[in-house]
Amino acid sequence: MALIVKKIADILTEVRDTLQDQQQSRWSEQELFRYVDQAVRNVALTTRYNKINHTIHVADPLQPGITDTFELPYEAIEFYNIESEQPYEIMDARTIKFPDNEEEEVIVEYYAFPKRVVYGAVVDLEMDEDLYDALKFFILYRSYQKEASTENIQKAQYFKGEYSSALSLHLTRWHGKFEVKSTRTEFLR
């Protein structure tokens, strides 16, 4: 696995070359940033490539100011393993509660979404080199999907197929999860 760092401006230039929209007349910069964010989230959701190991220090409830609710550093897609001797409750995609609040170090392994790609705040994108083409194909798919013409709908379907093909090239690396089609679509806004 080789990580690469790409400037989002360079990614958008490559995408705009394919879209033939260098003058930004059909797709705004903000719109394409949203598609980059959606692509990053969809790739993570589909491949489960971003596995996080996190330790939670649960403390004795008799100590003042100690909480029984803990927030994970990244939004979880799916929990892989939680090593705890006490009961716990998953509150949402980032929060775990330990009602007994017994002192313990809990190991949490989970597949996570990467940090959000925010227009004007994020300049670089770090990703696995094997996922770069899939990312671009997803952005192109979403770009053409908004256009209502028959030609652009066909282009959208073409790039959606290219996206799936790019992900399947390294199928065995993605923890055997790629063949499980997810119905989650919260990354589309």
N, C-alpha and C positions, 0 to 999 in steps of 0.2 A: 504494500500500500504506500503510494507516494502522495504526500500532501503537496498541493500547489497553492500559491496565493495569487489571485487575479484581481486586478482593479475592476470594479463594477463598470467604470466608464469603458474599459476595453471590452468587457462582455457585451455591453450595450452597443458598442460600435460594430462588433461582429454580427449581432442580431439585426441591427439596422441595415447592415450591408445586405443581408438576406431579404429583409423586408423591403428593401429599396426605399428607405425612408430616412436618409441622412439629414434632411432638413427638418425632421420632427413634425411633419405636417399631419400625419395620421395617428401617430402614437406619441404621446407626451412622455417626457422623462419620468414624471411621477407614476404614470401608468406602467411603464416598463419596470420601474423599481418594484411596484406591487407584484408584477409577474415574476421577477427574480425571487422575491420573498416567497411567493406561492410555490415556485419551482424548488427552492431549498427545502421547504416544508414537505412537499409531495415526495421528493426523493428520499428524505429521512423517513417518512411514513411508509413508503413502499419497500425500502431496502433494510430498514432498521440498522443502518451502518453506524450510527452514533450511539455507542454503548457507554454509559457513564457508571463509574463506581463511586459511591458517596458514603461517607460515614456520618451518622447522626449520633450525637452525644446526648442521650436521654439522661436526665438527672433526677435525683430524689425530690419528690414534691414538697418535702419539708423545708427546703431551701427557699427563701423569699425571692420572688421575681422569676421563678423558673416556670416555663410554659410546657404544656404537654403536646403542643402542635408545632410541627417543623415543616419549613418550606424547602423544597429541593431547588438546587441552583438552575435547573433547566426544566422546561415543561415535558413531562413524561408522555411517551407514546404508548409504551407498554412496560409493565414491571417484569423484570426477568427473575429476580430473586431478592427476598428480604430475609436476612438472618437476624431473627429476634426471638428472645425467649419469652417475651411478654406479648399480649394481644396488641394489635394495632388496627387502625382504620384508615383506609385511603379516602381522604376527603374530596380531593379533586386531582387534576393532572399534575399538581405540584406540591400538594400538602398531605402529610401523614400525621395522624394523631395517635398518641400512646396514652390511652385512658388511665392505665395503672401508674404511668410515669415513674417506673422503677429505674434506678440507675443502671445504665447499660450503654455499650457502644453497639449500634445497629448498623450493619452493612446493607446498603441498598444498591442493587444493580438494576439499571433500567435503560431502555432505549429512549432517546430524547430527541426532541426537535432542537436544531441549533439556534443560536441567537437570531432574533428577527433582523431582517434587512430593511432598514428605515431610510427613506429618502432624506438626503441632506446630512445624515448622521453616520452612515456606514459607507466607507470608501473601498475597502478590500473585502474579498470573500476567500476564506480558506476552505478548501474542499479536497476530497480524494480525486486524484487525476482521472481515475476511471469513471467518475461521475460527471465530468465536465461537459461532455457532449450531450448527455441526458438532460442536464440543466438547460443548455441552450435550446434543445428540441422542445422542452416543455414551455419555455418562454415564447418560442415561435408558435407552438400550438395554441397557447392562450391568446396571443396577439391576433392570429387569424380567426380564432373562435368568435371574437366580438363582431367581426364583419359578417353581414347577412347575405352576401352574394354567394351563389353556388360555387364559384371558383374559389373563394376564400374558405368556404366550409370544407371543400375538398382538400385545400392546403392544410387546414387545421387537422383533418383526419390523417393526412400524410405525416405531419410532424408528431402527432400523437403516436402513430405506429413507430416512427423513428425513435421516439422517447422510450417506448417499451423495448425495442430492439437494443438500444444502447444500454439499458439496465440489464438485459438478459445476457449480455456478453460476459459478464463476470458473476453470473448467477450463484456460483458456489461460495463466493466471498460473503454473500449477504445473509449468512446464518440460516439459509434454507427458508427464508420468509417471503421471498419474492413471489412465489406461486400463490400465496394467500392474498387474494384481492381484498383490499380494505374498502369499506363503505364510508369511511370518514371523509368528509369534504370540508371541514372547518377552515382549511387553508384557502378556500375560494371565497372571495368577498366581492 
